[in-house]
Every structure is written in C-alpha cells, then in structure tokens.
Amino acid sequence: MTSSKLMRFLPLRKMKSTKLIAFVVIFVLVLVGYSKLSSTKETGPMEAKDNILREFNKADSPIDVMEEIAQLKKKVLELEKGTKKYPETKFLNYKDRKRILITGGAGFVGSHLSDKLMKQGHEVTVVDNFFTGRKLNVEHWIGHPNFELIHHDIVNPLYIEVDQIYHLASPASPPNYMYNPIKTIKTNTVGTINMLGLARRTRARLLLASTSEVYGDPEVHPQNEEYWGHVNPIGPRACYDEGKRVAETMCYAYAKQENIEVRVARIFNTFGPRMHMNDGRVVSNFILQALQGQPITVYGEGKQTRSFQYVTDLVEGLVALMNSNYSQPVNLGNPDEHTIMDFADIIKRLVGGDSKVVNKPAMQDDPRKRKPDISRAKLYLNWEPKVQLEVGINKTIEYFRNELKSTKFSERLNTF
Ligand SMILES: NC(=O)c1ccc[n+]([C@@H]2O[C@H](COP(=O)([O-])OP(=O)(O)OC[C@H]3O[C@@H](n4cnc5c(N)ncnc54)[C@H](O)[C@@H]3O)[C@@H](O)[C@H]2O)c1
C-alpha cells in the first residue's frame, strides 16, 4: 500500500499532529505486543529440547549433556524391558556357595567387598541403615538372584541364616563418627554384640572390620599387632577408637566363651572410588579441592605421615583373612608412607590446575605417624598390597570427576 492510499484509507489527514503521534505510538505498541505474544507460544518438543540443552550448557563448566541423557535413556529402557544386565558372576555349586552377610555393605569398602563376593558366585546379603552408605553403590546388583539388600540398623537384632559375616557397619571418617558419638558407640558395641549373637546362633564365622585407630597416636613406629596403642579415652575420637577396641574385646570374649570363630582386620587408611564426597578424609578432600580449583587445605604443617592402600587391595586382604585359619588381629594396609604435604603435591600434579596448598590449624588428637607393619599378613595370608599409589589415585580422580559432573547435571535438572 502506498503512503497516499494509506492516508486515504486511514482518517489521518483529519488528525492534528499531537493526535497523529499518539496514534503512531499506540500502533507500534500493539505491534510489539503481538510479536512478544507469538514468541511465547508453546514450543514444540524439538524446540523445548534445544532450549533445555542451551540452558544446561550455560553451566559454569559445560557438561556432556547428550552423554548423560543417553545413559539415563538406557537405564529407563532396561527398566521398562526388565532386561537389567548384571556384572558377570561365577557359578558355585551348593557345597562351595556361601551365604554371606555384609553389614555396612552399601558403604565404600562394603560395596567393593560385595562386588568381589558376588563375582565369586556367593549369595550376598547387604545390611545397611544408609547413614553414610548409599543404594547407588550396590545398585548394579539389585534384582540379582544371589543378592539381597536389607535396610536395617544393626543396633537392633537381625535374624537371618548365614555362613559368614563381614561386620563393617560403622561410620568411618572423623566428621561422620563425631557427628553422633553416642550412635557411633552403640553401633560398635550393641551392633557388634548383635552380630556376634547372630554368629553364635548360626555358627557363622565373623570378621570384624577394626581399624588402625586402635593404636591411637602411636608411640611405636611402624605399628605391629602386638602394640597395645596410645588412645585418649575421652577425646573427640574416642567414640570410634574405643568403640572399635571394645568391639575387638567382644569378639575374643565370644571366641573364648561361645567358641565362635572370629577374624579381626585392623584396617589402615584406604581410598578409592565410592568414597564419600564430603567425608573429610585426606584423599577425597585433596582431590575434590584440586578438581574444583579450590585451595588444598593441609591441617598443621603437613609433616604428619599416612600410608594409603587402594580399596581393591584391602578387599583381597579381607577375603584372605576370612578364609584363613589365623584368628589373631591382622594389619591390612600399605606400608608406603608419605607426609600429608607429599600427598597434596602428588594429587595436585595428577589433577593439574592451579590450586594452592594452604595450611590450617592442626586437628585435636590427629596421629602424627601411621604406617602398618604387615609382616603378619604376609606370613599368614600371603597378602600384600599390589596397586601403585598413583594408579589408585588416578582411578579415584576419575571417579570424583564423574561424581562432580553428575552432581552438576542433577542440579541443573532440578532448575527445570
Ligand atoms: N575406609 C577406611 O579408610 C577405613 C579405615 C579403617 C577402618 N575402616 C572400617 O571399615 C568399615 C567400612 O568403612 P568405610 O570406609 O566403607 O565406611 P562407610 O561409612 O562408607 O561404610 C560404613 C557403612 O556402615 C553403614 N552403617 C553405619 N552404621 C550402621 C548401623 N548402625 N546399622 C547398619 N549400617 C550402618 C553406613 O551406612 C555405611 O554404609 C568401617 O567399620 C570402618 O571402621 C575403614
């Protein structure tokens, strides 16, 4: 339409200039309003998907959304079809197959132990109250005919039929066991009595997951099993240290009085995939801080030493001890000793990035030195750790990298 026609069509000629301006402004506003309205129209599924992907990619560190979605899709399809694939397991005949209970089996160590025993072809029952454990750690076995997961607190008695009991249930990291000290003591005392009672009724063999903390802040270095320890009975760690010491006492009391077969593993610091993100332990702290570009915090000067074993080495040791004829306590740990500052440097180097190491005040009753003497384990179990520190740390870094990715993904998902 030409402008003269437009003027004829609209009664613009008769309007005064102020009215004409007002008319033009209103006309433009109506046009803008209409275009906005049409852009907020319901989007089609493809547009919606694109919008979601665009939103996800606005995240601080972009994540591989398509890969995450593909994995979720696969899981949904598996669930819909009922064709869940389990890791491969051996077949054991009735004579060799054992009914094995793992208390705390949904935790870090317990879930790796479940993997080992399931793959060997045993029937595994995991009992857990999910205080620090999570279903996700054993999710890959749920539904398998040889596997059962029971939500239960071992402070209450449990009546099932078993041949062996791996008794691991107890919070293990300082922030977790200090969170509710009374519950920590109850789990290690009442819970252990309950499991020993179950062992007595079923005539099962029980292995206690004890700890190097029974040596406290040791005056003997390296620590062998003859050493009685140096523990503060009323310090902040006592609920755990003394809890485990009395749990050991109970095991040998039941062995003596009730003829129960017991095994006691004194476990030294262990690390690996499925450690808790926020358990405050050295390896997980350092890796997470380095991955997120945060300062790596070292308590005290960092001259205190620790020796860390990789979780699969520990699991091999636990199974060897359970099936051995040796009933005295056995240290399971890696004697490869490093200062905490060394660990900070190794992890920083393996993760890359530019995190700085910063020192914070030392923690109360933090042991200055820790290194196992593993002569007993070598002699009686023919066991020693095999996984090199850097190999284990790299696997753990990979695990935490994926955990951070999934956490970011879930956080973004929750914003929709
Ligand atoms: N990881 C180590 O470095 C280390 C070192 C020394 C000893 N240990 C011992 O090994 C065992 C396993 O340690 P982890 O590192 O796997 O710890 P974790 O916290 O990952 O696992 C402990 C499990 O026990 C469960 N649990 C706690 N209280 C319970 C209760 N009352 N009833 C039922 N379940 C309960 C938790 O939910 C969790 O699944 C613990 O007994 C710990 O003391 C571990």
The ligand as a MOL file (V3000), in Angstrom:
LIG
                    3D

  0  0  0     0  0            999 V3000
M  V30 BEGIN CTAB
M  V30 COUNTS 44 48 0 0 0
M  V30 BEGIN ATOM
M  V30 1 N 37.9260 -46.6050 54.8540 0
M  V30 2 C 38.9220 -46.6270 55.6970 0
M  V30 3 O 39.9620 -45.9940 55.4700 0
M  V30 4 C 38.8330 -47.4650 56.9310 0
M  V30 5 C 39.9390 -47.4990 57.8010 0
M  V30 6 C 39.8510 -48.2410 58.9510 0
M  V30 7 C 38.7120 -48.9660 59.2300 0
M  V30 8 N 37.6610 -48.9290 58.3970 0 CHG=1
M  V30 9 C 36.4560 -49.6860 58.7660 0
M  V30 10 O 35.8860 -50.3110 57.6440 0
M  V30 11 C 34.4610 -50.2750 57.7290 0
M  V30 12 C 33.8740 -49.6880 56.4660 0
M  V30 13 O 34.3630 -48.3620 56.3120 0
M  V30 14 P 34.0040 -47.4540 55.0480 0
M  V30 15 O 35.1640 -46.6030 54.7640 0
M  V30 16 O 33.4340 -48.2970 53.9820 0 CHG=-1
M  V30 17 O 32.8990 -46.5240 55.6900 0
M  V30 18 P 31.4470 -46.1650 55.1330 0
M  V30 19 O 30.9400 -45.0820 56.0240 0
M  V30 20 O 31.5000 -45.9230 53.6880 0
M  V30 21 O 30.6470 -47.5080 55.3790 0
M  V30 22 C 30.0440 -47.8430 56.5890 0
M  V30 23 C 28.6640 -48.3670 56.2840 0
M  V30 24 O 28.0360 -48.7770 57.5130 0
M  V30 25 C 26.6910 -48.2990 57.4810 0
M  V30 26 N 26.2520 -48.1760 58.8790 0
M  V30 27 C 26.6990 -47.3120 59.8160 0
M  V30 28 N 26.0550 -47.5050 60.9720 0
M  V30 29 C 25.1770 -48.5160 60.7630 0
M  V30 30 C 24.2140 -49.1720 61.5780 0
M  V30 31 N 24.0050 -48.8120 62.8570 0
M  V30 32 N 23.4710 -50.1720 61.0210 0
M  V30 33 C 23.6410 -50.5260 59.7330 0
M  V30 34 N 24.5360 -49.9400 58.9100 0
M  V30 35 C 25.2980 -48.9460 59.4290 0
M  V30 36 C 26.7660 -46.9900 56.7570 0
M  V30 37 O 25.5220 -46.5430 56.2410 0
M  V30 38 C 27.7540 -47.3270 55.6410 0
M  V30 39 O 27.1160 -47.8790 54.5330 0
M  V30 40 C 34.1110 -49.5000 58.9820 0
M  V30 41 O 33.8200 -50.3920 60.0240 0
M  V30 42 C 35.3820 -48.7510 59.2990 0
M  V30 43 O 35.5220 -48.5290 60.6780 0
M  V30 44 C 37.6940 -48.1830 57.2440 0
M  V30 END ATOM
M  V30 BEGIN BOND
M  V30 1 1 1 2
M  V30 2 2 2 3
M  V30 3 1 2 4
M  V30 4 1 4 5
M  V30 5 2 4 44
M  V30 6 2 5 6
M  V30 7 1 6 7
M  V30 8 2 7 8
M  V30 9 1 8 9
M  V30 10 1 8 44
M  V30 11 1 9 10
M  V30 12 1 9 42
M  V30 13 1 10 11
M  V30 14 1 11 12
M  V30 15 1 11 40
M  V30 16 1 12 13
M  V30 17 1 13 14
M  V30 18 2 14 15
M  V30 19 1 14 16
M  V30 20 1 14 17
M  V30 21 1 17 18
M  V30 22 2 18 19
M  V30 23 1 18 20
M  V30 24 1 18 21
M  V30 25 1 21 22
M  V30 26 1 22 23
M  V30 27 1 23 24
M  V30 28 1 23 38
M  V30 29 1 24 25
M  V30 30 1 25 26
M  V30 31 1 25 36
M  V30 32 1 26 27
M  V30 33 1 26 35
M  V30 34 2 27 28
M  V30 35 1 28 29
M  V30 36 1 29 30
M  V30 37 2 29 35
M  V30 38 1 30 31
M  V30 39 2 30 32
M  V30 40 1 32 33
M  V30 41 2 33 34
M  V30 42 1 34 35
M  V30 43 1 36 37
M  V30 44 1 36 38
M  V30 45 1 38 39
M  V30 46 1 40 41
M  V30 47 1 40 42
M  V30 48 1 42 43
M  V30 END BOND
M  V30 END CTAB
M  END
